[in-house]
Amino acid sequence: MENKEKSNCEIKEKQGVKKKVDWSGSLIIASLAGAFGSSFLYGYNLSVVNAPTVYIKRFYNQSWERRYGYVIDEATLTLVWSITVSIFSIGGLVGAIIATPTVKFFGRKRTLLINNVFAVVAALLMALCQLAESFEMLILGRIVMGIDAGVSLSALPMYLSEISPKEIRGSLGQVTAIFICIGVFTGQMLGLPEIFGNESLWPCLFAVIVVPSLVQVGILPFLPESPRYLLLEKHDKHGAEKAFQTFLGKDDVSQEVEEVLAERQAQTNVKLVSVLQLLRNHSVRWQIITVIITMACYQLCGLNAIWYYTNSIFSEAGISHKMIPYVTLGTGAIEVLSAVSSAGLHTFCFLVFAVICLAGAIYLFFVLPETKNRTINEISQAFAKRNKVTLEVQMSQVSSDMKSSEEHEHNFSSTLDNVETKNRIV
């Protein structure tokens, strides 16, 4: 009896030790290389246009005067500059839309690699715009860079979550957010007058974009594809096992493979539905509301205004132009203190953002279930409980909604055919 208890204790100890080492250097390298070439660039491009604002506007003026023979008026200049800044987000929307079919067809890792083409093209367009005397190249480069950001911020979290063990999946996912902040800070630091934030070197700020892309291209090809993609999309069980072994640093990965297969089995009855059908389906109502509120809080918390227009805000507040780059650098280093630093500006509107963030935090605290060490099925069951339905009912309702929608479309098509036939007879 004592020997049996000892053996059980030894097994538990081994399992405890095993859980601690269920990751490898390849996992760390993949997360760092992926984040550096993806989320870092997103953060960098959020802040990089802030420091050289004056010089870029002057370049716009000079290009306009050479082309049309007169100086651009202030209203038009403000409009063109606003387009330059905001079009990055439009590109991000395009990138996010094309990311879904891309990761499904090419895979997660290959999508990240192909996406570097957008980054390199954008870097060349923006870095050479002054030499070509074309401000349109800078605007085009911004939208291309936005596409890169939209794709990378969709593919990278997917890749990292699928290559990491569930025990550290949440922690590894934070790498994306951390590198966004590092990218913002780097853009502000390189924008200092002593580095690239001056009239002659500001195009170099955009040329730097090539560096993270080349680092990612040099590292990711030597790492495996997502094992989940290999198993579910390519049906390559052997390749998936090898990928799990590389990232988890162990030989026995049968449990991980079984978990992925179990999730696939649970999702066999789930069909794709349209956005309208999704909004009408009450069984996923709280999931949809959660996604909308989370993204709304992120977009309306005031970060975009700080990243894009910090120099202008500080200038209007009366801060010396020589000091603005260093104050801006402080906001990048400690984003939490940026709101406090802006107290002397016209920042009463930030109180609205504070209320939005507080409301979002309260909502997420009470509604969003814990995801640590839980599978997708377990999270879905938690939402199904809040929706007051079972997981099986939720899946069957989605399927029935899809079926009724298809029948409605068929009846509608038949009606159109009948009308067309009658018209021909007449």
C-alpha positions in Angstrom: 0.0 0.0 0.0 2.8 2.4 0.9 4.7 1.5 -2.3 1.5 2.3 -4.3 1.1 5.6 -2.6 4.8 6.4 -3.2 4.5 5.5 -6.9 1.4 7.7 -7.2 3.3 10.6 -5.6 6.2 10.0 -7.9 3.9 10.1 -10.9 2.3 13.3 -9.8 5.7 14.9 -9.2 6.9 13.8 -12.7 3.7 15.2 -14.2 4.2 18.5 -12.3 7.8 18.7 -13.6 6.6 17.7 -17.1 4.1 20.5 -17.2 6.8 23.0 -16.4 9.0 21.9 -19.3 6.2 21.5 -21.9 7.7 24.2 -24.1 11.0 24.8 -25.9 13.4 27.4 -27.2 11.6 27.1 -30.6 8.4 28.3 -29.0 10.1 31.4 -27.6 11.9 32.1 -30.9 8.7 31.8 -32.9 6.8 34.1 -30.6 9.6 36.8 -30.6 10.2 36.6 -34.3 6.5 36.6 -35.1 5.8 39.6 -32.8 8.8 41.6 -33.9 7.9 41.3 -37.6 4.2 41.8 -37.0 2.8 43.5 -33.9 6.0 45.5 -33.4 5.5 47.0 -36.9 1.9 47.8 -36.1 2.9 49.8 -33.0 5.8 51.4 -34.8 3.5 52.7 -37.6 1.0 54.1 -35.1 3.6 56.5 -33.7 6.1 57.0 -36.5 4.1 59.7 -38.3 3.8 61.8 -35.2 7.4 63.2 -34.9 8.0 64.3 -38.5 4.6 65.9 -38.9 6.0 69.4 -39.6 8.5 68.2 -42.1 6.1 66.0 -43.9 3.6 68.8 -44.2 6.4 71.0 -45.5 7.2 68.3 -48.1 3.5 68.2 -49.1 3.6 72.0 -49.6 6.8 71.9 -51.7 5.5 69.0 -53.9 2.2 70.8 -54.4 3.9 74.1 -55.4 6.2 72.4 -57.8 3.4 70.6 -59.5 0.7 73.3 -59.5 2.6 76.5 -59.1 1.0 77.7 -55.9 1.1 76.9 -52.2 -1.5 74.5 -50.9 -4.0 76.2 -48.6 -4.2 75.2 -44.9 -7.6 73.5 -45.2 -6.4 71.2 -48.0 -3.1 70.5 -46.3 -5.0 69.5 -43.1 -7.3 67.2 -45.2 -4.4 65.5 -47.0 -2.5 65.0 -43.7 -5.6 63.6 -42.0 -6.0 61.1 -44.9 -2.3 60.2 -44.6 -2.8 59.3 -40.9 -6.2 57.7 -41.0 -5.8 55.7 -44.2 -3.6 53.3 -42.2 -6.8 52.1 -40.4 -8.6 51.6 -43.7 -5.7 49.4 -44.9 -6.0 47.5 -41.6 -9.7 46.8 -42.3 -8.8 45.4 -45.7 -6.0 43.3 -44.2 -8.3 41.9 -41.5 -10.9 40.9 -44.2 -8.4 39.1 -46.4 -6.6 37.4 -43.5 -9.3 34.7 -42.9 -9.1 33.1 -46.4 -5.4 33.6 -46.5 -4.6 31.8 -43.3 -6.9 29.0 -44.3 -5.3 28.6 -47.7 -1.6 29.3 -47.0 -1.4 28.5 -43.3 -0.5 30.7 -40.4 3.3 30.8 -40.7 3.3 31.2 -44.5 0.7 34.0 -44.2 3.1 35.9 -41.9 5.9 35.4 -44.3 4.0 36.5 -47.4 2.7 39.4 -45.5 6.2 40.9 -45.3 5.9 41.7 -49.0 3.4 44.4 -48.0 5.8 45.8 -45.4 8.7 46.0 -47.8 6.6 47.6 -50.5 5.2 50.1 -48.0 8.7 50.9 -46.7 10.0 51.6 -50.2 7.1 53.7 -51.1 7.3 55.9 -48.0 11.1 56.1 -47.8 11.5 57.1 -51.4 8.5 59.6 -51.6 10.7 62.6 -51.0 13.2 61.6 -53.6 10.4 61.0 -56.1 8.7 64.3 -55.0 5.4 62.5 -54.7 3.3 62.8 -51.6 0.9 60.2 -53.1 3.6 57.6 -52.5 3.5 58.2 -48.8 -0.3 57.9 -48.7 -0.2 54.7 -50.7 2.6 53.4 -48.5 0.4 54.0 -45.4 -2.5 52.1 -46.8 -0.3 49.2 -47.9 1.3 49.2 -44.4 -2.2 49.1 -42.9 -3.0 46.0 -44.9 0.2 44.4 -43.5 -1.0 45.3 -39.9 -4.5 43.9 -40.5 -3.2 40.6 -41.7 -0.4 40.2 -39.1 -2.7 41.1 -36.2 -5.1 38.4 -37.3 -2.6 35.7 -38.2 0.0 36.1 -35.4 -2.4 35.6 -32.4 -3.8 32.6 -34.2 -0.3 31.1 -34.8 0.9 31.8 -31.3 -2.2 30.3 -29.7 -2.0 27.1 -31.8 1.7 26.4 -31.2 1.7 27.0 -27.4 0.5 24.7 -24.6 -2.7 25.8 -23.0 -1.0 26.4 -19.7 0.9 29.4 -21.0 -1.3 30.3 -24.0 -2.6 33.5 -22.3 0.9 34.6 -21.2 2.3 34.0 -24.7 -0.6 35.9 -26.2 0.6 38.9 -24.2 3.7 39.1 -26.4 1.6 40.7 -29.1 0.4 43.5 -26.9 3.9 44.0 -25.4 5.5 44.3 -28.8 2.9 46.8 -29.9 3.9 49.1 -27.0 7.6 48.5 -27.8 6.9 49.5 -31.4 5.2 52.7 -30.4 8.1 53.6 -28.1 10.6 52.8 -30.8 8.8 55.0 -33.3 8.9 57.8 -30.8 12.5 57.3 -29.9 13.8 57.2 -33.5 11.7 60.3 -34.1 13.9 62.3 -31.8 15.7 65.2 -33.6 19.1 63.7 -32.8 18.2 60.5 -34.7 15.8 60.6 -37.7 13.3 63.3 -36.5 14.7 66.1 -38.7 14.1 67.5 -42.1 16.8 65.7 -44.0 16.4 62.2 -42.4 12.7 61.7 -41.7 12.3 59.3 -44.7 14.7 57.0 -42.8 11.9 56.5 -40.2 9.9 54.6 -42.8 13.0 52.7 -44.2 13.4 51.1 -40.7 10.3 49.1 -41.4 12.3 46.8 -43.6 14.5 45.6 -40.6 11.8 43.7 -38.6 10.4 42.2 -41.8 13.8 40.8 -42.8 14.3 39.4 -39.3 11.0 37.6 -39.5 11.8 36.3 -43.0 15.1 35.0 -41.8 13.8 33.1 -38.9 10.2 31.8 -39.5 11.1 29.5 -42.4 13.1 27.3 -40.1 10.2 26.8 -37.7 7.2 24.5 -38.2 3.8 25.5 -39.3 0.9 25.5 -36.8 0.2 21.9 -35.8 -3.5 22.6 -35.7 -3.4 23.8 -39.3 -1.5 20.8 -40.4 -3.8 18.4 -38.6 -7.2 20.0 -39.4 -6.6 21.7 -42.8 -3.9 19.5 -44.4 -4.7 16.3 -42.6 -1.0 15.8 -42.0 -0.9 13.9 -38.6 2.8 13.2 -38.8 3.6 16.8 -39.6 1.4 18.0 -36.7 3.1 15.6 -34.3 6.5 16.8 -35.3 5.4 20.4 -35.0 4.0 19.8 -31.5 7.3 18.0 -30.5 9.4 21.0 -31.7 7.3 23.6 -29.9 6.5 21.7 -26.7 10.0 20.1 -26.4 8.7 16.5 -25.7 8.3 13.3 -27.6 4.8 12.2 -26.4 2.3 14.6 -27.9 -0.6 12.2 -28.3 -2.7 14.1 -25.8 -2.3 17.4 -27.7 -3.2 15.7 -31.0 -6.3 14.1 -29.3 -7.5 17.4 -28.0 -7.3 19.0 -31.5 -9.1 16.0 -33.0 -11.8 16.2 -30.3 -12.4 19.9 -31.0 -12.7 19.1 -34.7 -15.3 16.4 -33.9 -17.2 18.8 -31.8 -17.3 21.4 -34.6 -18.4 19.0 -37.4 -22.0 20.0 -37.0 -21.3 23.8 -37.0 -21.8 25.5 -40.4 -20.8 29.0 -41.5 -23.6 31.5 -41.3 -24.0 35.1 -42.6 -23.5 38.2 -40.4 -27.3 38.7 -40.4 -27.9 35.2 -39.3 -25.3 35.5 -36.6 -26.9 38.6 -35.2 -30.3 37.0 -35.1 -29.1 33.9 -33.3 -29.8 34.3 -29.6 -27.7 31.3 -28.6 -24.5 33.3 -29.3 -25.9 36.7 -28.3 -23.5 37.3 -25.4 -20.5 36.3 -27.4 -21.3 38.9 -30.0 -22.0 41.6 -27.5 -18.7 40.8 -25.7 -16.7 41.1 -28.9 -18.4 44.4 -29.9 -18.0 46.0 -26.4 -14.3 44.9 -26.2 -13.4 46.3 -29.5 -15.4 49.5 -29.0 -13.6 50.1 -25.7 -10.2 49.6 -27.3 -11.0 52.0 -30.2 -12.6 54.7 -28.0 -10.2 54.8 -25.1 -8.2 57.6 -26.6 -5.0 55.8 -27.5 -5.2 56.6 -31.2 -5.4 60.3 -30.5 -2.3 60.1 -28.3 -0.3 58.0 -30.7 -1.1 60.0 -33.9 -1.4 63.6 -32.6 0.8 63.8 -29.5 3.0 66.5 -30.9 0.1 68.7 -32.0 -1.7 68.3 -28.7 1.5 69.3 -26.7 2.2 72.1 -29.1 -1.3 73.6 -28.6 -0.8 73.3 -24.9 2.2 75.7 -25.1 5.0 73.2 -24.5 8.3 74.2 -26.2 8.9 72.6 -29.5 12.4 71.5 -28.4 10.9 69.6 -25.4 7.9 68.0 -27.2 9.9 64.9 -28.6 11.1 64.0 -25.2 7.7 64.4 -23.5 6.2 62.3 -26.3 8.8 59.7 -25.6 7.7 59.6 -22.0 4.1 58.8 -23.1 5.4 55.9 -25.1 7.5 54.5 -22.2 4.7 54.8 -19.7 1.3 54.8 -21.5 -0.6 54.9 -18.2 0.9 58.3 -17.3 0.0 59.8 -20.7 -3.4 60.7 -19.6 -2.0 62.4 -16.5 0.5 64.3 -18.6 -2.3 65.5 -20.8 -4.2 67.0 -17.9 -3.2 70.6 -18.9 -4.5 70.2 -22.4 -8.0 70.3 -23.7 -8.5 66.9 -22.3 -11.8 67.0 -20.5 -13.0 64.7 -23.3 -10.7 62.0 -21.8 -13.1 61.7 -18.9 -15.5 60.1 -21.4 -12.8 57.6 -22.4 -12.3 56.8 -18.7 -16.0 56.1 -18.3 -16.0 53.9 -21.4 -13.0 51.9 -20.1 -14.5 51.5 -16.7 -17.8 50.3 -18.2 -16.0 47.9 -20.4 -13.9 46.6 -17.5 -17.1 46.0 -15.4 -18.8 44.3 -18.3 -15.8 42.0 -19.0 -15.4 41.2 -15.3 -19.0 39.9 -15.0 -19.6 38.4 -18.4 -16.3 37.2 -20.0 -15.5 33.7 -18.6 -12.0 32.7 -17.6 -10.0 31.2 -20.5 -6.8 30.1 -18.7 -6.2 26.3 -19.0 -9.6 25.9 -20.8 -10.3 24.5 -24.2 -12.5 26.2 -26.8 -15.3 23.7 -26.0 -15.2 24.6 -22.3 -15.3 28.3 -23.1 -18.3 27.7 -25.5 -20.0 25.8 -22.7 -19.6 28.8 -20.3 -21.2 31.1 -22.9 -23.9 28.5 -23.6 -24.7 28.5 -19.9 -25.1 32.3 -19.9 -27.3 32.0 -23.0 -29.4 29.5 -21.0 -29.0 26.8 -23.7 -27.0 23.6 -23.9 -24.0 23.5 -26.3 -25.8 20.9 -28.4 -28.9 23.1 -28.7 -26.7 26.0 -29.6 -25.0 24.1 -32.5 -28.3 22.6 -33.7 -29.9 26.1 -33.7 -27.1 27.5 -35.8 -27.5 24.6 -38.2 -31.3 25.0 -38.4 -30.9 28.7 -39.0 -28.5 27.9 -41.8 -30.9 25.4 -43.3 -33.9 27.8 -43.1 -31.9 30.5 -44.7 -31.0 28.2 -47.6 -34.6 27.2 -48.0 -35.7 30.8 -48.1 -33.1 31.6 -50.7 -34.3 28.6 -52.8 -37.9 29.7 -52.6 -36.9 33.2 -53.5 -35.0 32.0 -56.5 -38.0 29.8 -57.6 -40.2 32.8 -57.4 -37.9 34.9 -59.5 -37.8 32.0 -62.1 -41.6 31.9 -62.2 -41.9 35.6 -62.7 -39.2 35.5 -65.5 -41.1 32.7 -67.2 -44.4 34.6 -67.1 -42.7 37.7 -68.6 -41.3 35.6 -71.4 -44.8 34.2 -72.2 -46.3 37.7 -72.2 
